[in-house]
């Protein structure tokens, strides 16, 4: 007895009634079924082989070849995921080793030119002109352009404009040799001192070595102004901004200059800061102050801060030229002031020599006292020896 027409149709390769398909051989039908089963596995291998979109272009030909092989029934060996990782990258260098070598030789030059173009574009975006960029790149020939860009970026972040940055780098090319970590650390420290948001322009123009000088030197100046001179934090910030030369000055000289203003001239802390007194040389301060004092136009305040005359303002003494000082404040001639400066210099020399002579005399007295004590000790020893003999 024959089986049902459905089973016979499948064995002979005929479709079931109602499908409308043409008769095919059973072997072809089996291949079609196998091919449909291979599609999910093939795309799973593709997903594992191409984890990043950037690698898809390099692996397209290899993957298409594997799909074609899989559709022809050769999936077992060609679609192996283990072999595909090596077959993607090896053929290029194996086929054209000379081109790969030339490509490796060209890469550093191309990367350098691309880096230089990127640095120039960034500097132009910051507002630097082409002339400034050419000069900045020639400050240190052969330097890394990226380090130049990082240094300039840190200065721009502090609130500086391109022009003062250009001037500072021209004055101090050693700034370009600083490691970027040290540059950022010093920038953070200056922000803590309040020297940010454009306030660093004058400091950098007068004292560009603020980025290269030792940290202990800056700390010593700030500590002196706060602890010994008793300025507030805000006043210290204003002093560093208006009188950046204090960072270069000797600490002993700076302390003496403050004491001369506070005790000798009777200037208060706010007036010292407001008049920018600390930026002037001590020799100039003493010449003009003592000259006014001997003319009777300046008087040291008493303990209560009072004077019998009205002293001129500090800015009219120090912040004006010598001609204006003599004409408006001192009301004397240039010849008289020149004679006074010579006499004052002689007095200071004599006082210095007198102090040195006094020190020498005190040292001689100490030596004489020491010799007398030694002689007395020797006499006492002789007397003791005589007593022992008796």
Buried (B, 14 or more C-beta within 10 A) or exposed (E): EEEEEEEEBEEEBBBEEEEEEEEEEEEEBEEEEEBEEBEEEBEEBBEEBBEEEEEEEEBEEBBEEBBEBBBEEEBEEBBEEEEBEEBBEEEEEEEEEEEEEEEEEEEEEEEEEEBEEEBBEBBEEBEBEEEBBEBBBEBBEEBEBEBBBBBBBBBBEBBBEBEBBBBBBEEBBEBBEBEEEEBBEBBEBBBEBBBBEEBBBBBBBBBBBBBBBEEEBBEBBBEBBBEEBEBEEEBBBBBBBBBBBBBBBEBEEBBEBBEBBBEBBBBEBEBBBBBBBBBBEBEEBBBBBBBBBEBEBBBEBEEEEEEEEEBBEBEBBBBBEEEEBBBEBBEBEEEEBEEBBEEBEEEEEEEEEEEEEEEEEEEEEEEEEEEEEEEEEEEEEEEEEEEEEE
